[in-house]
């Protein structure tokens, strides 16, 4: 069953090779005057941010339901080619028995998120740090994640934060269902950098207030190089893998978000990463 799902995911994936970089959310008061122009109307913040970044992770969906009209509005306020990732509602994952989440998953996926249309990117199913790996129950959860809804293909990523998930069994399970494991960067959470889907979903969380761009130039260059490695099918240097990595794999789309840390610096870090990744691409042509 899992192998059949993974094969279907591979066959239906979008053209690989795109790098999308952004931040979590777009409503944050300290960004007004630092990222957003001081005279920008708050209702135009998404319009502005979506023209400086190539993706944004919607995190409001983690805390509560959004109306279909809201998703449609977000779609219309952003430019062609822009992509959102979406955090799934916390009540889906914050339960003792994941196998019972079917109705909640369906309610979320049919509740308006598809109004993002072609701008709907991966869905991040984020688990609490206390949630341990229980193979049978977690596979039951993965089995509940549909590969498409109403004819639109979906991409799923699981963000696990307990050390028990750093095992070959979990990696194989995610790969079997074509679900990405969210890569935790510069944080205290366990890192699982193994690629298990046609895309990579990374969240880096180490920006510093003393750094004007959130990170040092060397660190930003390192993360841009890692994104380019992923998109070309190579294994990035300096990452923590569960399994030994081969020299080359298939190209993958990359979604990289600058999250947490010194949040006021995150837009600057994301914009620098976009610039550096484009520079690397030009130099490699």
QUILIN-V111648 format. One record per residue. N is the residue number from 1. RES is the residue in one small letter. PSI is psi as a letter, one per 40 degrees, with the letter a starting at -180 (none if undefined). NEAR is the number of other C-alpha atoms within 12 Angstrom. Layout:
n=N res=RES psi=PSI near=NEAR
n=N res=RES psi=PSI near=NEAR
This chain:
n=1 res=x psi=d near=15
n=2 res=x psi=d near=23
n=3 res=x psi=d near=19
n=4 res=x psi=d near=16
n=5 res=x psi=d near=26
n=6 res=x psi=d near=30
n=7 res=x psi=d near=21
n=8 res=x psi=d near=24
n=9 res=x psi=d near=30
n=10 res=x psi=d near=29
n=11 res=x psi=d near=17
n=12 res=x psi=e near=21
n=13 res=x psi=i near=28
n=14 res=x psi=i near=23
n=15 res=x psi=h near=17
n=16 res=x psi=i near=24
n=17 res=x psi=e near=25
n=18 res=x psi=h near=33
n=19 res=x psi=h near=43
n=20 res=x psi=h near=45
n=21 res=x psi=h near=48
n=22 res=x psi=a near=40
n=23 res=x psi=i near=48
n=24 res=x psi=h near=40
n=25 res=x psi=i near=33
n=26 res=x psi=e near=36
n=27 res=x psi=h near=28
n=28 res=x psi=h near=23
n=29 res=x psi=d near=17
n=30 res=x psi=e near=18
n=31 res=x psi=e near=26
n=32 res=x psi=h near=23
n=33 res=x psi=e near=16
n=34 res=x psi=d near=20
n=35 res=x psi=d near=32
n=36 res=x psi=i near=29
n=37 res=x psi=i near=17
n=38 res=x psi=d near=14
n=39 res=x psi=e near=13
n=40 res=x psi=h near=18
n=41 res=x psi=h near=15
n=42 res=x psi=d near=20
n=43 res=x psi=e near=16
n=44 res=x psi=e near=22
n=45 res=x psi=d near=28
n=46 res=x psi=d near=35
n=47 res=x psi=d near=28
n=48 res=x psi=d near=26
n=49 res=x psi=d near=40
n=50 res=x psi=e near=36
n=51 res=x psi=e near=24
n=52 res=x psi=d near=30
n=53 res=x psi=i near=40
n=54 res=x psi=e near=37
n=55 res=x psi=i near=43
n=56 res=x psi=h near=45
n=57 res=x psi=h near=41
n=58 res=x psi=h near=38
n=59 res=x psi=e near=28
n=60 res=x psi=d near=23
n=61 res=x psi=e near=33
n=62 res=x psi=d near=27
n=63 res=x psi=d near=18
n=64 res=x psi=i near=17
n=65 res=x psi=i near=28
n=66 res=x psi=i near=30
n=67 res=x psi=i near=20
n=68 res=x psi=d near=21
n=69 res=x psi=d near=17
n=70 res=x psi=d near=21
n=71 res=x psi=d near=28
n=72 res=x psi=d near=22
n=73 res=x psi=d near=22
n=74 res=x psi=d near=36
n=75 res=x psi=d near=30
n=76 res=x psi=d near=23
n=77 res=x psi=e near=24
n=78 res=x psi=i near=31
n=79 res=x psi=i near=22
n=80 res=x psi=h near=19
n=81 res=x psi=e near=22
n=82 res=x psi=i near=34
n=83 res=x psi=h near=37
n=84 res=x psi=i near=47
n=85 res=x psi=i near=44
n=86 res=x psi=h near=44
n=87 res=x psi=h near=39
n=88 res=x psi=i near=39
n=89 res=x psi=h near=32
n=90 res=x psi=d near=26
n=91 res=x psi=e near=28
n=92 res=x psi=d near=35
n=93 res=x psi=d near=35
n=94 res=x psi=g near=25
n=95 res=x psi=i near=22
n=96 res=x psi=d near=20
n=97 res=x psi=h near=22
n=98 res=x psi=d near=31
n=99 res=x psi=e near=25
n=100 res=x psi=e near=22
n=101 res=x psi=e near=29
n=102 res=x psi=d near=23
n=103 res=x psi=d near=18
n=104 res=x psi=d near=25
n=105 res=x psi=d near=30
n=106 res=x psi=d near=22
n=107 res=x psi=d near=20
n=108 res=x psi=d near=32
n=109 res=x psi=e near=37
n=110 res=x psi=e near=21
n=111 res=x psi=e near=26
n=112 res=x psi=e near=27
n=113 res=x psi=d near=41
n=114 res=x psi=e near=35
n=115 res=x psi=e near=26
n=116 res=x psi=e near=35
n=117 res=x psi=b near=29
n=118 res=x psi=e near=27
n=119 res=x psi=e near=36
n=120 res=x psi=h near=35
n=121 res=x psi=a near=40
n=122 res=x psi=i near=46
n=123 res=x psi=h near=42
n=124 res=x psi=h near=41
n=125 res=x psi=g near=39
n=126 res=x psi=h near=34
n=127 res=x psi=i near=32
n=128 res=x psi=i near=22
n=129 res=x psi=d near=19
n=130 res=x psi=e near=18
n=131 res=x psi=h near=23
n=132 res=x psi=i near=26
n=133 res=x psi=h near=30
n=134 res=x psi=h near=22
n=135 res=x psi=d near=23
n=136 res=x psi=d near=17
n=137 res=x psi=d near=23
n=138 res=x psi=d near=33
n=139 res=x psi=d near=28
n=140 res=x psi=d near=22
n=141 res=x psi=d near=33
n=142 res=x psi=d near=38
n=143 res=x psi=d near=30
n=144 res=x psi=e near=27
n=145 res=x psi=h near=39
n=146 res=x psi=i near=29
n=147 res=x psi=e near=32
n=148 res=x psi=i near=22
n=149 res=x psi=h near=22
n=150 res=x psi=f near=16
n=151 res=x psi=e near=12
n=152 res=x psi=h near=23
n=153 res=x psi=i near=27
n=154 res=x psi=i near=38
n=155 res=x psi=h near=43
n=156 res=x psi=i near=44
n=157 res=x psi=i near=39
n=158 res=x psi=h near=43
n=159 res=x psi=h near=38
n=160 res=x psi=i near=35
n=161 res=x psi=e near=28
n=162 res=x psi=i near=24
n=163 res=x psi=d near=20
n=164 res=x psi=e near=23
n=165 res=x psi=e near=35
n=166 res=x psi=g near=28
n=167 res=x psi=i near=25
n=168 res=x psi=d near=20
n=169 res=x psi=d near=20
n=170 res=x psi=d near=34
n=171 res=x psi=d near=35
n=172 res=x psi=d near=27
n=173 res=x psi=d near=37
n=174 res=x psi=d near=40
n=175 res=x psi=d near=32
n=176 res=x psi=d near=28
n=177 res=x psi=e near=38
n=178 res=x psi=f near=39
n=179 res=x psi=h near=47
n=180 res=x psi=i near=43
n=181 res=x psi=h near=46
n=182 res=x psi=h near=41
n=183 res=x psi=h near=44
n=184 res=x psi=h near=34
n=185 res=x psi=h near=33
n=186 res=x psi=f near=26
n=187 res=x psi=i near=19
n=188 res=x psi=e near=16
n=189 res=x psi=i near=27
n=190 res=x psi=h near=26
n=191 res=x psi=h near=32
n=192 res=x psi=g near=37
n=193 res=x psi=e near=38
n=194 res=x psi=h near=41
n=195 res=x psi=h near=46
n=196 res=x psi=e near=40
n=197 res=x psi=i near=45
n=198 res=x psi=e near=44
n=199 res=x psi=i near=46
n=200 res=x psi=h near=51
n=201 res=x psi=h near=47
n=202 res=x psi=i near=45
n=203 res=x psi=h near=43
n=204 res=x psi=h near=41
n=205 res=x psi=f near=30
n=206 res=x psi=f near=31
n=207 res=x psi=i near=34
n=208 res=x psi=h near=25
n=209 res=x psi=d near=19
n=210 res=x psi=e near=15
n=211 res=x psi=h near=22
n=212 res=x psi=d near=22
n=213 res=x psi=e near=30
n=214 res=x psi=d near=32
n=215 res=x psi=i near=34
n=216 res=x psi=i near=22
n=217 res=x psi=d near=20
n=218 res=x psi=d near=16
n=219 res=x psi=d near=25
n=220 res=x psi=d near=32
n=221 res=x psi=d near=25
n=222 res=x psi=d near=24
n=223 res=x psi=d near=41
n=224 res=x psi=d near=39
n=225 res=x psi=d near=32
n=226 res=x psi=d near=34
n=227 res=x psi=d near=45
n=228 res=x psi=d near=39
n=229 res=x psi=d near=34
n=230 res=x psi=d near=41
n=231 res=x psi=d near=35
n=232 res=x psi=e near=29
n=233 res=x psi=e near=29
n=234 res=x psi=i near=25
n=235 res=x psi=h near=30
n=236 res=x psi=i near=29
n=237 res=x psi=i near=19
n=238 res=x psi=e near=16
n=239 res=x psi=i near=27
n=240 res=x psi=h near=23
n=241 res=x psi=i near=26
n=242 res=x psi=d near=25
n=243 res=x psi=i near=20
n=244 res=x psi=i near=16
n=245 res=x psi=h near=18
n=246 res=x psi=i near=14
n=247 res=x psi=d near=14
n=248 res=x psi=i near=17
n=249 res=x psi=a near=21
n=250 res=x psi=i near=24
n=251 res=x psi=i near=28
n=252 res=x psi=i near=33
n=253 res=x psi=i near=33
n=254 res=x psi=h near=45
n=255 res=x psi=h near=51
n=256 res=x psi=h near=48
n=257 res=x psi=h near=49
n=258 res=x psi=h near=47
n=259 res=x psi=i near=36
n=260 res=x psi=a near=27
n=261 res=x psi=a near=28
n=262 res=x psi=g near=25
n=263 res=x psi=d near=36
n=264 res=x psi=d near=33
n=265 res=x psi=e near=33
n=266 res=x psi=d near=44
n=267 res=x psi=d near=45
n=268 res=x psi=d near=37
n=269 res=x psi=d near=44
n=270 res=x psi=d near=44
n=271 res=x psi=d near=33
n=272 res=x psi=d near=32
n=273 res=x psi=d near=43
n=274 res=x psi=d near=36
n=275 res=x psi=d near=26
n=276 res=x psi=d near=28
n=277 res=x psi=d near=32
n=278 res=x psi=d near=23
n=279 res=x psi=d near=17
n=280 res=x psi=d near=24
n=281 res=x psi=d near=21
n=282 res=x psi=d near=11
n=283 res=x psi=d near=11
n=284 res=x psi=e near=12
n=285 res=x psi=none near=7
